[in-house]
């Protein structure tokens, strides 16, 4: 899979233009605040239907404009394709798949698969469980549209349930009005947990292999999905979840939110048996984050028989020589689009497509 062209109009500080990309390594080179990261963000928008930087779509529209449009044209195993996103300050977002309008954003998922890696991605390892759930959700939504729709329905039901917890003070009345939403949470929540468990089980050995290559076998790496929801099958998981939701309603009322479910789950990352979320060094956390990205790419390939596009935003300065070496070796397998503010060895590769980015304009050297 590789992106052939990305066209932007009115997107952040970028000028209206079409940027041509090659199958191998593409380097977006230029000083800070020139638009390099904005190009990667526009690609993520066409892949995920959202930005890795903001949930506010209007922020992606140039401050002087009323609309923005991004068109990604790509080749994948099934053939050529395109995804176009149109943002407006006054109207709803419009989405086109292969030039045909689609109603649901989920319809574009899985067509243009990308993996995004930036210094902020270290949040996956060392910050809140929310960052690790987000990591799972982004990958699973690309790999499984059913997961995306289950997650969407779950989040809507969770919002309604939390609103009711804040609204009703009488416990008996509250139990009655919660019953409909509890059934929805149980159905979708069990599906989410089951799919996350399978994903982590498949990802763990691949991450371990990647980590072993980077550390030359000096450390072992493992990951484990952590959930309070227990049970051997769908029926047992559903029963446990339903009982947990019914329990401690008074406590949930005081909290004002639902304190049990996949929206509270986490992923444990261990290096040589030590939980590195809290006790790992910065070097170990960086290595683990890079290992995860390699593992994600390999898992995508094993499941869809096509490597995703790797987007690397200003990570070269964060990686030492050994990690950079592993990164460049891995890039032989897939299209890589990397940003850099400094001159770098990767720019001297024969297959490198170096694109100068200055004041929102991308120019091939």
ZATORMAR-981798 format. One record per residue (C-alpha): x, y, z. Coordinates in pm, whole numbers, always signed. Example, Ala and Ser with C-alpha at 12.3 -4.5 7.8 and 13.67 -1.06 7.14 Angstrom:
2
((+1230 -450 +780))
((+1367 -106 +714))
***
This chain:
365
((+0 +0 +0))
((+130 +346 -83))
((-2 +698 -126))
((+57 +841 -472))
((-71 +1194 -416))
((-212 +1407 -139))
((-403 +1720 -244))
((-490 +1993 +3))
((-695 +2312 -17))
((-756 +2545 +278))
((-605 +2294 +523))
((-429 +2470 +814))
((-135 +2676 +681))
((-85 +2468 +365))
((-120 +2629 +25))
((-353 +2474 -229))
((-140 +2204 -392))
((-90 +1839 -487))
((+208 +1659 -335))
((+341 +1357 -524))
((+488 +1076 -316))
((+701 +773 -404))
((+665 +414 -285))
((+977 +415 -65))
((+1103 +685 +170))
((+959 +1036 +149))
((+1125 +1306 +360))
((+936 +1627 +438))
((+1221 +1862 +522))
((+1203 +2217 +653))
((+1211 +2441 +956))
((+953 +2415 +1231))
((+603 +2562 +1180))
((+626 +2540 +800))
((+354 +2274 +753))
((+532 +1937 +763))
((+318 +1792 +1041))
((+5 +1935 +877))
((+71 +1716 +573))
((+86 +1406 +791))
((-229 +1517 +972))
((-414 +1548 +640))
((-319 +1189 +558))
((-444 +1065 +897))
((-770 +1248 +835))
((-823 +1048 +515))
((-732 +723 +688))
((-903 +748 +1028))
((-1162 +1014 +955))
((-1011 +1224 +1232))
((-692 +1403 +1332))
((-424 +1268 +1569))
((-389 +1621 +1710))
((-739 +1756 +1772))
((-1104 +1654 +1799))
((-1215 +1996 +1672))
((-1247 +1973 +1295))
((-1276 +2348 +1246))
((-920 +2387 +1380))
((-798 +2218 +1062))
((-950 +2488 +841))
((-719 +2777 +754))
((-805 +3067 +986))
((-876 +3287 +684))
((-1098 +3033 +508))
((-1446 +2888 +534))
((-1366 +2533 +421))
((-1088 +2280 +375))
((-1051 +1978 +150))
((-804 +1688 +148))
((-779 +1417 -119))
((-556 +1112 -77))
((-500 +892 -382))
((-338 +557 -315))
((-265 +207 -438))
((-338 -101 -232))
((-362 -475 -290))
((-719 -455 -434))
((-619 -168 -668))
((-626 +210 -676))
((-848 +418 -451))
((-910 +761 -307))
((-1054 +920 +4))
((-1162 +1283 +14))
((-1259 +1483 +321))
((-1436 +1819 +300))
((-1459 +2035 +612))
((-1674 +2344 +653))
((-1730 +2601 +925))
((-2105 +2599 +857))
((-2187 +2249 +736))
((-2120 +1889 +838))
((-1808 +1712 +719))
((-1845 +1546 +379))
((-1667 +1221 +295))
((-1610 +1066 -47))
((-1472 +717 -109))
((-1351 +664 -465))
((-1531 +989 -555))
((-1865 +856 -422))
((-2018 +1028 -114))
((-2059 +810 +195))
((-2283 +881 +493))
((-2091 +702 +767))
((-1726 +774 +841))
((-1678 +404 +915))
((-1712 +327 +545))
((-1363 +464 +470))
((-1187 +264 +740))
((-954 -6 +613))
((-900 +143 +269))
((-595 +356 +350))
((-420 +210 +654))
((-160 +424 +828))
((+50 +404 +1142))
((+140 +739 +1297))
((+443 +785 +1520))
((+553 +1108 +1686))
((+733 +1201 +2010))
((+387 +1240 +2161))
((+330 +868 +2098))
((+542 +802 +2405))
((+218 +884 +2584))
((+112 +531 +2489))
((+371 +392 +2725))
((+401 +635 +3013))
((+79 +833 +3047))
((-284 +749 +3123))
((-473 +432 +3026))
((-679 +653 +2792))
((-376 +685 +2560))
((-332 +307 +2549))
((-701 +248 +2477))
((-678 +507 +2200))
((-384 +315 +2052))
((-594 -5 +2047))
((-899 +168 +1907))
((-716 +337 +1615))
((-569 +8 +1493))
((-880 -202 +1551))
((-1104 +50 +1376))
((-885 +27 +1066))
((-878 -353 +1078))
((-1241 -417 +1171))
((-1534 -191 +1080))
((-1758 -390 +1316))
((-1530 -284 +1600))
((-1564 +82 +1497))
((-1944 +63 +1496))
((-1952 -127 +1828))
((-1724 +135 +1984))
((-1939 +418 +1850))
((-2258 +263 +1991))
((-2087 +188 +2323))
((-1965 +547 +2365))
((-2311 +688 +2287))
((-2475 +454 +2538))
((-2209 +536 +2799))
((-2270 +909 +2756))
((-2646 +862 +2803))
((-2593 +642 +3109))
((-2358 +892 +3272))
((-2605 +1173 +3210))
((-2879 +970 +3382))
((-2654 +900 +3681))
((-2622 +1274 +3731))
((-2990 +1347 +3667))
((-3178 +1099 +3890))
((-3140 +1089 +4267))
((-3394 +814 +4345))
((-3215 +478 +4316))
((-3519 +273 +4213))
((-3619 +517 +3939))
((-3260 +529 +3823))
((-3240 +149 +3793))
((-3548 +150 +3570))
((-3421 +418 +3331))
((-3072 +264 +3318))
((-3187 -81 +3212))
((-3210 -2 +2839))
((-2865 +157 +2830))
((-2716 -122 +3041))
((-2823 -382 +2784))
((-2658 -177 +2510))
((-2338 -134 +2712))
((-2317 -505 +2786))
((-2370 -612 +2425))
((-2121 -369 +2272))
((-1877 -374 +2565))
((-1832 -751 +2556))
((-1764 -738 +2183))
((-1504 -461 +2234))
((-1324 -652 +2511))
((-1313 -975 +2310))
((-1168 -804 +2004))
((-910 -615 +2209))
((-798 -937 +2376))
((-744 -1108 +2041))
((-562 -805 +1902))
((-322 -788 +2197))
((-263 -1163 +2185))
((-160 -1134 +1818))
((+44 -817 +1871))
((+244 -931 +2174))
((+480 -1182 +2005))
((+542 -944 +1713))
((+629 -664 +1954))
((+860 -901 +2141))
((+1041 -991 +1820))
((+1080 -625 +1719))
((+1206 -532 +2063))
((+1457 -817 +2055))
((+1602 -691 +1727))
((+1637 -335 +1854))
((+1801 -436 +2183))
((+2002 -720 +2021))
((+1834 -968 +2251))
((+1940 -795 +2571))
((+1581 -735 +2688))
((+1247 -906 +2648))
((+922 -719 +2588))
((+563 -821 +2650))
((+220 -662 +2655))
((-103 -772 +2815))
((-458 -641 +2790))
((-597 -566 +3135))
((-969 -570 +3202))
((-1186 -627 +3508))
((-1436 -807 +3288))
((-1394 -1183 +3335))
((-1548 -1489 +3176))
((-1459 -1769 +2937))
((-1721 -1693 +2674))
((-1970 -1427 +2561))
((-2242 -1542 +2800))
((-2014 -1537 +3106))
((-1864 -1200 +3013))
((-2212 -1054 +2960))
((-2336 -1183 +3295))
((-2036 -1039 +3477))
((-2070 -702 +3306))
((-2444 -678 +3374))
((-2398 -757 +3744))
((-2114 -506 +3776))
((-2331 -230 +3628))
((-2612 -308 +3872))
((-2377 -305 +4169))
((-2303 +9 +4373))
((-2552 +233 +4192))
((-2533 +474 +4486))
((-2154 +499 +4446))
((-2189 +558 +4071))
((-2444 +832 +4141))
((-2197 +1010 +4366))
((-1920 +974 +4109))
((-2146 +1086 +3827))
((-2007 +829 +3586))
((-1995 +456 +3508))
((-1697 +310 +3689))
((-1683 -33 +3520))
((-1638 -138 +3159))
((-1393 -138 +2866))
((-1369 +242 +2887))
((-1165 +180 +3205))
((-934 -92 +3071))
((-558 -71 +3017))
((-259 -237 +2850))
((+41 -347 +3056))
((+386 -314 +2894))
((+673 -509 +3051))
((+1046 -516 +2976))
((+1225 -818 +3124))
((+935 -856 +3366))
((+927 -492 +3484))
((+620 -276 +3423))
((+770 +13 +3225))
((+460 +232 +3239))
((+583 +355 +3576))
((+930 +208 +3627))
((+1090 +208 +3281))
((+1368 +445 +3179))
((+1306 +694 +2899))
((+1524 +482 +2670))
((+1322 +171 +2747))
((+997 +356 +2686))
((+1119 +487 +2350))
((+1233 +141 +2247))
((+899 -8 +2351))
((+707 +258 +2156))
((+914 +193 +1842))
((+876 -184 +1885))
((+500 -138 +1901))
((+498 +53 +1572))
((+697 -220 +1396))
((+467 -483 +1545))
((+157 -294 +1432))
((+287 -286 +1075))
((+362 -660 +1078))
((+20 -739 +1224))
((-153 -534 +955))
((+42 -726 +692))
((-45 -1064 +842))
((-415 -978 +852))
((-470 -784 +527))
((-164 -897 +325))
((-53 -539 +269))
((+174 -313 +473))
((+25 +16 +596))
((+188 +354 +535))
((+422 +461 +815))
((+403 +829 +914))
((+695 +948 +1128))
((+667 +1299 +1267))
((+995 +1442 +1396))
((+1106 +1115 +1555))
((+1459 +1098 +1414))
((+1587 +1345 +1673))
((+1434 +1130 +1947))
((+1607 +807 +1843))
((+1970 +707 +1891))
((+2183 +555 +1613))
((+2081 +195 +1691))
((+1709 +270 +1686))
((+1747 +477 +1367))
((+1929 +186 +1203))
((+1642 -50 +1286))
((+1392 +205 +1162))
((+1565 +248 +826))
((+1597 -129 +782))
((+1227 -175 +849))
((+1136 +102 +605))
((+1244 -123 +316))
((+914 -306 +355))
((+672 -16 +326))
((+612 +343 +228))
((+749 +582 +487))
((+672 +953 +512))
((+899 +1121 +764))
((+937 +1483 +873))
((+1267 +1635 +978))
((+1386 +1986 +1057))
((+1754 +1890 +1024))
((+1963 +1748 +743))
((+1971 +1374 +795))
((+2143 +1066 +658))
((+1813 +929 +531))
((+1791 +1220 +287))
((+2102 +1092 +106))
((+1952 +756 +23))
((+1911 +694 -349))
((+1545 +601 -306))
((+1465 +902 -86))
((+1212 +1150 -223))
((+1310 +1472 -45))
((+1039 +1737 -34))
((+1120 +2084 +93))
((+836 +2238 +296))
((+843 +2613 +341))
((+560 +2851 +436))
((+298 +2586 +357))
((+439 +2495 +15))
((+590 +2151 -59))
((+860 +2146 -326))
((+1047 +1839 -451))
((+1422 +1888 -450))
***
